[in-house]
């Protein structure tokens, strides 16, 4: 019978081993299965002073194999060979039993025992082997079981987490599909999208949209800034035969002149400084669909010929390439400028102008759609109230009357921005409209010596001297020493429109 001292030492070794094993989850800290298995194999080899630890794990179609030894470090690189040689020797032996097997690389044999990493051998196993007589002791077997059970529990947790993530991803995808279907149903039921109004002026424009949408004709939308030309362009695309293909838009005034050609037609790598990779242009992106060019009057003369070619021949070359690209694109163009006047001033090609105005549509300004203002105001109130999480639900009659009296030089866009500010300022359920800001512009203006007034007069003089040409060496932007986009921003801010 053993003396108490060895029993106490074995108990202490067992407790220390268990404490070390229970710290394993903190060591792998949510790592992948390969990390978990490697830590378990290395700790068992060191803790039990084993001649061989071999583990294999089935990760779907893949097989992960690891091996460690406290005697022979090179065994770590021979895991697959060990698995092949020990596989037949394990057949017929139950997990947790000890038996002799030939040593995979040395003479003699090993006492080995193995445990499954799951409910059966399908998940994988861990094998421990030693030349030591009496292996495995009860303590060693206990530590081996604890380590394998911890690893198995971690693998099951990872599998449950992955299954839950797949289920959540499938649920999100299903919700996205349902939302997309709802959107398509809404688009089918409301072919005009976000266009709101029933006035006679708007109805005449939309009647033309219905006539031209099913064709492939080029459409030129003309109207003041903020009248909703892009919404009309989207309606043309949605009602046409290309509705299931891309709708690509480009604001020609928002792109620097030097980059506009590359933006429209793309470029090859190295075509110019900064072209570090090939880029697909907007016309290629819109193949089989519709391209909407807003502010088409801002396209410089030297680029207008290439635009005319792609409209007539449906072909072009990327910058830096000699290869001709062929596309099938419908063009909807828009401008708030008088293109006919620009043709007369020789700042816009007449052949391009006639190609663009195959089917012109004039979008009426908001002051010609007074009957639509109450409907638009309520629409924007609801939209901005939801976005701002406000409980605004109604507009007072005197507020609606003031909105209808105001001329809205910024048109629908200005109305939307004004209503958004009113929603933010409103504390109750009724929209609070600052009536003082909606004074009618009537009678002669009083002299204004403010900085904005001086800047406005200065810009107007420059525009008149340049016949309202903005871009180019003879344009007002060059005369004023400003960038084209900066001048356009100042004009919009100061309310400058073509006389």
C-alpha positions as CSV (number, residue, x, y, z in Angstrom):
1,X,0.0,0.0,0.0
2,X,1.3,3.4,-1.0
3,X,2.4,5.8,1.8
4,X,0.4,9.0,2.3
5,X,3.1,11.2,0.8
6,X,3.0,9.8,-2.8
7,X,-0.8,9.9,-2.7
8,X,-0.7,13.6,-1.6
9,X,1.8,14.4,-4.4
10,X,-0.4,12.7,-7.0
11,X,-3.4,14.6,-5.7
12,X,-1.5,17.9,-5.9
13,X,-0.4,17.0,-9.5
14,X,-3.9,16.2,-10.4
15,X,-5.2,19.5,-8.9
16,X,-2.5,21.5,-10.6
17,X,-3.2,19.8,-13.9
18,X,-6.9,20.4,-13.6
19,X,-6.3,24.1,-12.8
20,X,-4.2,24.4,-15.9
21,X,-6.7,22.7,-18.1
22,X,-9.6,24.8,-16.8
23,X,-7.6,27.9,-17.9
24,X,-7.6,26.6,-21.5
25,X,-10.7,28.5,-22.7
26,X,-9.1,31.8,-21.6
27,X,-6.0,30.8,-23.6
28,X,-7.7,30.2,-26.9
29,X,-10.2,33.1,-26.3
30,X,-12.6,32.5,-29.2
31,X,-9.9,31.5,-31.7
32,X,-10.5,29.1,-34.6
33,X,-10.6,25.4,-34.2
34,X,-7.0,24.9,-35.4
35,X,-5.8,27.2,-32.6
36,X,-7.9,25.4,-30.0
37,X,-6.6,22.0,-31.0
38,X,-2.9,23.1,-31.2
39,X,-3.1,24.5,-27.6
40,X,-4.7,21.3,-26.3
41,X,-2.1,19.1,-28.0
42,X,0.9,21.2,-26.8
43,X,-0.4,21.4,-23.2
44,X,-1.1,17.6,-23.0
45,X,2.4,16.8,-24.4
46,X,4.1,19.0,-21.8
47,X,1.8,18.3,-18.8
48,X,1.8,14.5,-19.2
49,X,5.4,14.3,-20.5
50,X,4.2,12.2,-23.5
51,X,6.2,10.6,-26.2
52,X,3.4,11.3,-28.7
53,X,0.2,13.3,-28.9
54,X,-1.7,13.1,-32.1
55,X,-5.0,14.8,-33.0
56,X,-7.2,15.0,-36.0
57,X,-10.3,17.2,-36.6
58,X,-12.7,17.0,-39.5
59,X,-13.7,20.6,-40.6
60,X,-16.3,19.8,-43.2
61,X,-14.4,18.3,-46.2
62,X,-11.0,19.4,-44.8
63,X,-8.9,17.3,-42.3
64,X,-6.7,19.0,-39.7
65,X,-3.9,16.8,-38.2
66,X,-1.5,17.8,-35.4
67,X,1.3,15.9,-33.6
68,X,3.6,16.8,-30.7
69,X,6.3,15.0,-28.7
70,X,8.4,16.0,-25.7
71,X,11.2,13.7,-27.0
72,X,11.3,14.3,-30.7
73,X,10.4,17.9,-31.9
74,X,10.5,16.8,-35.6
75,X,7.3,14.7,-35.1
76,X,5.3,17.9,-35.4
77,X,5.9,17.9,-39.2
78,X,4.8,14.2,-39.6
79,X,1.2,14.4,-38.4
80,X,-0.3,12.9,-41.6
81,X,2.2,10.0,-41.6
82,X,1.4,9.3,-37.9
83,X,-2.3,9.3,-38.7
84,X,-1.9,6.9,-41.6
85,X,0.2,4.4,-39.6
86,X,-1.9,4.5,-36.4
87,X,-5.3,4.4,-38.1
88,X,-5.4,0.5,-38.5
89,X,-4.0,0.0,-35.0
90,X,-6.9,1.9,-33.5
91,X,-9.5,-0.2,-35.2
92,X,-11.5,-2.4,-32.8
93,X,-10.4,-0.5,-29.7
94,X,-12.8,1.5,-27.6
95,X,-12.1,5.1,-26.6
96,X,-10.4,5.3,-23.2
97,X,-8.8,1.9,-23.2
98,X,-5.0,1.4,-23.3
99,X,-3.3,-0.9,-25.8
100,X,0.1,-1.4,-27.5
101,X,0.8,-0.1,-31.0
102,X,4.1,-0.1,-33.0
103,X,6.0,3.1,-32.6
104,X,5.5,5.1,-35.9
105,X,9.2,6.0,-36.2
106,X,11.3,4.1,-33.6
107,X,11.7,0.5,-32.7
108,X,9.5,-0.9,-30.1
109,X,6.0,0.0,-29.2
110,X,3.9,2.7,-27.4
111,X,1.0,2.4,-25.0
112,X,-1.7,4.6,-26.4
113,X,-5.2,5.6,-25.5
114,X,-7.6,7.8,-27.5
115,X,-10.7,9.8,-27.0
116,X,-13.2,11.2,-29.5
117,X,-13.7,15.0,-29.8
118,X,-17.4,14.5,-30.2
119,X,-20.1,11.9,-29.7
120,X,-18.4,9.7,-32.2
121,X,-15.3,9.4,-34.4
122,X,-16.8,11.6,-37.1
123,X,-15.7,14.8,-35.4
124,X,-12.1,13.6,-34.8
125,X,-10.0,12.3,-31.9
126,X,-7.0,12.9,-29.6
127,X,-4.4,10.1,-29.0
128,X,-1.9,10.1,-26.2
129,X,1.1,7.7,-26.2
130,X,4.0,6.9,-23.9
131,X,6.7,4.3,-23.3
132,X,6.2,4.7,-19.6
133,X,5.1,1.6,-17.7
134,X,1.7,1.9,-16.2
135,X,0.5,4.6,-18.7
136,X,-2.1,5.9,-18.4
137,X,-2.6,6.3,-14.7
138,X,-6.0,7.3,-13.3
139,X,-4.8,10.9,-12.9
140,X,-3.4,11.0,-16.5
141,X,-6.7,9.6,-17.9
142,X,-8.7,12.2,-15.9
143,X,-6.6,15.1,-17.2
144,X,-6.8,13.7,-20.8
145,X,-10.6,13.5,-20.6
146,X,-10.9,17.0,-19.2
147,X,-8.8,18.4,-21.9
148,X,-10.6,16.6,-24.7
149,X,-14.0,17.4,-23.2
150,X,-13.1,21.1,-23.0
151,X,-12.0,21.1,-26.7
152,X,-15.1,19.2,-27.8
153,X,-17.3,21.7,-25.9
154,X,-15.5,24.6,-27.6
155,X,-16.0,23.0,-31.1
156,X,-19.7,22.5,-30.4
157,X,-20.0,26.1,-29.2
158,X,-18.3,27.3,-32.4
159,X,-20.6,25.1,-34.5
160,X,-23.7,26.4,-32.8
161,X,-22.4,30.0,-33.2
162,X,-21.8,29.4,-36.9
163,X,-25.2,27.8,-37.3
164,X,-26.9,30.7,-35.5
165,X,-24.9,33.2,-37.7
166,X,-26.0,31.3,-40.8
167,X,-29.6,31.4,-39.6
168,X,-29.4,35.1,-38.9
169,X,-27.8,35.8,-42.3
170,X,-30.6,33.8,-44.0
171,X,-33.2,35.8,-42.0
172,X,-31.6,39.1,-43.0
173,X,-31.4,37.9,-46.6
174,X,-35.1,37.0,-46.4
175,X,-36.0,40.4,-45.0
176,X,-34.0,42.1,-47.7
177,X,-35.8,40.0,-50.4
178,X,-39.2,40.9,-48.8
179,X,-38.2,44.6,-48.7
180,X,-37.0,44.5,-52.3
181,X,-40.2,42.8,-53.3
182,X,-42.2,45.5,-51.5
183,X,-40.1,48.2,-53.2
184,X,-40.8,46.6,-56.6
185,X,-44.5,46.4,-55.8
186,X,-44.5,50.1,-54.8
187,X,-42.6,51.0,-57.9
188,X,-45.2,49.1,-60.0
189,X,-48.1,50.7,-58.2
190,X,-46.5,54.2,-58.2
191,X,-44.7,54.5,-61.6
192,X,-43.8,58.1,-60.9
193,X,-41.7,57.3,-57.9
194,X,-41.2,60.4,-55.7
195,X,-42.8,62.8,-58.1
196,X,-45.7,64.4,-56.2
197,X,-48.3,66.6,-57.7
198,X,-51.5,66.8,-59.7
199,X,-51.3,70.3,-61.2
200,X,-52.0,70.9,-64.9
201,X,-48.4,72.0,-65.6
202,X,-46.9,68.9,-64.1
203,X,-49.5,66.7,-65.7
204,X,-48.6,68.0,-69.2
205,X,-44.9,67.2,-68.6
206,X,-45.7,63.7,-67.3
207,X,-48.0,63.0,-70.2
208,X,-45.0,63.6,-72.5
209,X,-42.9,61.3,-70.2
210,X,-45.5,58.5,-70.8
211,X,-45.3,59.0,-74.5
212,X,-41.5,58.9,-74.8
213,X,-40.6,56.4,-72.1
214,X,-41.3,53.1,-74.0
215,X,-39.1,54.3,-76.9
216,X,-35.3,54.6,-77.1
217,X,-35.4,58.2,-78.1
218,X,-33.0,60.7,-76.5
219,X,-34.8,63.0,-74.0
220,X,-33.7,66.5,-73.1
221,X,-35.2,67.8,-69.8
222,X,-35.1,71.5,-69.3
223,X,-36.1,73.5,-66.3
224,X,-34.8,75.6,-63.4
225,X,-32.6,74.2,-60.7
226,X,-34.5,72.1,-58.1
227,X,-37.5,71.3,-60.3
228,X,-36.9,67.5,-60.1
229,X,-35.3,66.7,-63.4
230,X,-33.6,63.6,-62.0
231,X,-36.8,62.2,-60.7
232,X,-38.4,62.6,-64.1
233,X,-35.3,60.9,-65.7
234,X,-35.8,58.0,-63.3
235,X,-39.5,57.8,-64.2
236,X,-38.5,57.6,-67.9
237,X,-36.1,54.7,-67.1
238,X,-38.7,53.0,-64.9
239,X,-41.5,53.2,-67.5
240,X,-39.2,52.1,-70.4
241,X,-38.0,48.8,-71.8
242,X,-34.7,49.2,-70.0
243,X,-36.1,49.3,-66.4
244,X,-34.4,46.0,-65.4
245,X,-31.0,47.4,-66.4
246,X,-28.8,50.0,-64.8
247,X,-29.8,53.7,-64.3
248,X,-26.5,55.6,-64.1
249,X,-26.4,59.4,-63.4
250,X,-23.7,62.0,-63.6
251,X,-23.8,65.7,-62.7
252,X,-21.5,67.2,-65.3
253,X,-21.1,70.4,-63.3
254,X,-19.8,68.5,-60.2
255,X,-16.8,66.9,-62.0
256,X,-13.7,69.0,-62.8
257,X,-13.4,69.6,-66.5
258,X,-10.1,67.8,-66.7
259,X,-11.6,64.6,-65.2
260,X,-15.0,64.7,-67.0
261,X,-13.8,62.6,-70.0
262,X,-12.3,59.9,-67.8
263,X,-15.5,59.8,-65.8
264,X,-17.7,59.4,-68.8
265,X,-15.6,57.0,-70.9
266,X,-13.2,55.5,-68.4
267,X,-9.4,55.2,-68.7
268,X,-6.6,52.7,-68.8
269,X,-3.9,52.3,-66.3
270,X,-1.2,55.0,-66.8
271,X,-3.4,57.1,-69.1
272,X,-2.6,60.2,-67.1
273,X,-0.9,61.1,-63.8
274,X,-2.8,59.4,-61.0
275,X,-4.4,56.7,-63.2
276,X,-3.0,53.8,-61.2
277,X,-5.6,51.3,-62.5
278,X,-8.1,50.8,-65.3
279,X,-11.4,52.4,-64.6
280,X,-14.8,51.7,-66.2
281,X,-16.6,54.9,-67.3
282,X,-20.3,55.8,-66.8
283,X,-21.3,54.8,-70.3
284,X,-19.9,51.3,-69.9
285,X,-21.7,51.0,-66.5
286,X,-25.0,52.0,-68.2
287,X,-24.7,49.4,-70.9
288,X,-28.2,48.1,-71.8
289,X,-29.7,50.7,-69.5
290,X,-30.1,54.5,-69.2
291,X,-27.5,57.2,-68.5
292,X,-28.7,60.5,-67.1
293,X,-26.4,63.5,-67.7
294,X,-27.4,66.4,-65.5
295,X,-26.2,69.9,-66.3
296,X,-25.1,68.7,-69.8
297,X,-24.5,72.4,-70.8
298,X,-21.3,72.3,-68.6
299,X,-19.6,69.8,-70.9
300,X,-16.7,71.6,-72.6
301,X,-16.6,72.0,-76.3
302,X,-13.6,69.7,-76.9
303,X,-15.5,66.8,-75.2
304,X,-18.8,67.4,-76.9
305,X,-17.7,65.8,-80.2
306,X,-16.9,62.5,-78.3
307,X,-20.3,62.6,-76.6
308,X,-21.9,63.1,-80.0
309,X,-20.1,60.1,-81.4
310,X,-21.2,57.8,-78.6
311,X,-24.8,59.0,-79.1
312,X,-24.8,58.4,-82.8
313,X,-22.5,55.3,-83.1
314,X,-22.8,53.9,-79.6
315,X,-19.0,53.5,-79.5
316,X,-16.0,55.2,-77.9
317,X,-12.5,54.6,-76.6
318,X,-11.3,54.8,-73.1
319,X,-8.6,57.3,-72.3
320,X,-5.2,55.8,-73.1
321,X,-6.7,53.0,-75.2
322,X,-7.1,52.4,-79.0
323,X,-9.7,49.7,-78.5
324,X,-13.2,50.7,-79.4
325,X,-15.9,49.9,-76.8
326,X,-19.5,49.3,-78.0
327,X,-22.4,50.0,-75.8
328,X,-26.2,50.1,-76.0
329,X,-27.3,53.1,-73.9
330,X,-30.3,55.4,-73.8
331,X,-29.5,59.0,-72.9
332,X,-31.6,61.3,-70.8
333,X,-30.0,64.8,-70.6
334,X,-30.9,67.8,-68.4
335,X,-29.9,71.4,-68.2
336,X,-31.1,74.5,-66.5
337,X,-29.3,76.7,-69.1
338,X,-30.6,78.0,-72.4
339,X,-28.8,75.6,-74.7
340,X,-30.2,77.3,-77.8
341,X,-28.6,80.5,-76.6
342,X,-25.4,78.7,-76.0
343,X,-25.5,77.3,-79.6
344,X,-26.0,80.9,-80.9
345,X,-23.0,82.0,-78.7
346,X,-20.9,79.1,-80.1
347,X,-20.3,77.6,-76.6
348,X,-22.3,74.5,-77.4
349,X,-22.2,72.4,-80.6
350,X,-25.3,72.8,-82.7
351,X,-25.2,69.1,-84.0
352,X,-25.0,67.9,-80.4
353,X,-27.9,70.2,-79.4
354,X,-30.1,68.8,-82.1
355,X,-29.1,65.3,-81.2
356,X,-30.0,65.9,-77.6
357,X,-33.4,67.6,-78.2
358,X,-35.0,64.7,-80.1
359,X,-37.7,64.8,-77.5
360,X,-37.5,67.9,-75.2
361,X,-39.6,68.2,-72.1
362,X,-39.9,71.4,-70.0
363,X,-40.2,70.7,-66.3
364,X,-42.3,73.5,-64.8
365,X,-41.0,75.6,-61.9
366,X,-42.8,75.4,-58.6
367,X,-44.3,78.8,-59.0
368,X,-46.3,77.4,-61.9
369,X,-47.5,74.5,-59.8
370,X,-49.0,76.4,-56.9
371,X,-51.8,73.7,-56.6
372,X,-49.1,71.1,-55.8
373,X,-47.5,73.1,-53.0
374,X,-49.9,71.8,-50.2
375,X,-49.4,68.2,-51.3
376,X,-45.6,68.6,-51.6
377,X,-45.4,70.3,-48.2
378,X,-47.3,67.5,-46.5
379,X,-45.2,64.9,-48.3
380,X,-41.9,66.5,-47.2
381,X,-43.3,67.0,-43.7
382,X,-44.0,63.3,-43.4
383,X,-40.6,62.3,-44.9
384,X,-38.6,64.6,-42.7
385,X,-40.6,63.9,-39.6
386,X,-39.9,60.1,-39.9
387,X,-36.2,60.9,-40.5
388,X,-35.9,63.2,-37.5
389,X,-38.2,61.1,-35.3
390,X,-40.6,64.0,-34.8
391,X,-44.4,63.7,-34.2
392,X,-45.3,66.5,-36.7
393,X,-48.6,65.6,-38.3
394,X,-50.3,68.7,-39.6
395,X,-49.8,72.1,-41.2
396,X,-51.9,75.1,-40.1
397,X,-54.0,76.7,-42.8
398,X,-52.3,80.1,-42.5
399,X,-48.9,78.3,-42.9
400,X,-50.1,76.5,-46.1
401,X,-51.3,79.9,-47.5
402,X,-47.9,81.5,-46.8
403,X,-46.2,78.5,-48.5
404,X,-48.4,79.0,-51.6
405,X,-47.8,82.7,-51.8
406,X,-44.0,82.4,-51.8
407,X,-42.4,82.2,-55.3
408,X,-39.8,79.5,-54.4
409,X,-36.9,80.5,-56.6
410,X,-35.1,77.2,-55.5
411,X,-38.2,75.3,-56.5
412,X,-39.0,71.8,-55.0
413,X,-35.5,71.4,-53.6
414,X,-35.9,74.7,-51.7
415,X,-39.3,73.7,-50.4
416,X,-38.0,70.4,-49.2
417,X,-35.1,72.0,-47.3
418,X,-37.4,74.6,-45.8
419,X,-39.9,72.0,-44.6
420,X,-37.0,70.0,-43.1
421,X,-35.9,73.0,-41.1
422,X,-39.5,73.6,-40.0
423,X,-39.8,70.0,-38.8
424,X,-36.6,70.3,-36.7
425,X,-37.9,73.6,-35.1
426,X,-41.4,72.2,-34.4
427,X,-42.1,71.2,-30.8
428,X,-45.6,69.9,-31.2
429,X,-47.7,68.1,-33.8
430,X,-48.3,71.2,-35.9
431,X,-45.6,72.3,-38.3
432,X,-44.2,75.6,-37.1
433,X,-43.5,77.8,-40.2
434,X,-41.6,81.0,-39.8
435,X,-44.0,83.3,-41.7
436,X,-41.5,86.2,-41.6
437,X,-39.2,84.3,-43.9
438,X,-41.8,83.9,-46.6
439,X,-42.2,87.6,-47.6
440,X,-43.3,88.1,-51.2
441,X,-40.7,89.6,-53.5
442,X,-42.8,92.6,-54.6
443,X,-41.8,96.2,-55.4
444,X,-38.4,97.7,-56.0
445,X,-35.6,96.5,-53.7
446,X,-34.0,98.8,-51.3
447,X,-30.3,99.5,-51.8
448,X,-28.2,96.9,-50.2
449,X,-24.5,97.6,-49.5
450,X,-23.9,94.2,-47.8
451,X,-20.9,92.1,-48.9
452,X,-23.3,89.6,-50.5
453,X,-25.0,92.3,-52.5
454,X,-21.6,93.6,-53.8
455,X,-20.5,90.1,-54.7
456,X,-23.8,89.5,-56.5
457,X,-23.5,92.6,-58.6
458,X,-19.8,91.8,-59.4
459,X,-20.7,88.3,-60.6
460,X,-23.6,89.5,-62.6
461,X,-21.4,92.0,-64.4
462,X,-18.9,89.4,-65.3
463,X,-21.6,87.0,-66.5
464,X,-23.1,89.7,-68.7
465,X,-19.7,90.6,-70.2
466,X,-19.1,86.8,-71.0
467,X,-22.6,86.3,-72.4
468,X,-23.3,84.0,-69.4
469,X,-20.6,81.6,-70.4
470,X,-19.2,80.1,-67.2
471,X,-16.5,77.6,-68.1
472,X,-13.5,77.9,-70.5
473,X,-10.8,80.5,-71.0
474,X,-13.4,83.1,-72.1
475,X,-15.8,82.3,-69.3
476,X,-16.9,84.2,-66.3
477,X,-15.1,81.8,-63.9
478,X,-11.7,82.6,-65.6
479,X,-12.5,86.3,-65.6
480,X,-13.2,86.3,-61.9
481,X,-10.2,84.0,-61.1
482,X,-12.5,81.3,-59.7
483,X,-13.0,77.6,-60.4
484,X,-16.1,76.8,-62.4
485,X,-17.7,74.8,-59.5
486,X,-16.9,77.6,-57.0
487,X,-18.6,80.1,-59.2
488,X,-21.7,77.9,-59.6
489,X,-21.8,77.4,-55.9
490,X,-21.7,81.2,-55.3
491,X,-24.4,81.8,-57.9
492,X,-26.7,79.3,-56.3
493,X,-26.0,80.7,-52.8
494,X,-26.7,84.3,-54.0
495,X,-29.8,83.3,-56.0
496,X,-28.3,84.3,-59.4
497,X,-30.2,82.9,-62.4
498,X,-29.9,83.6,-66.1
499,X,-31.8,86.8,-67.0
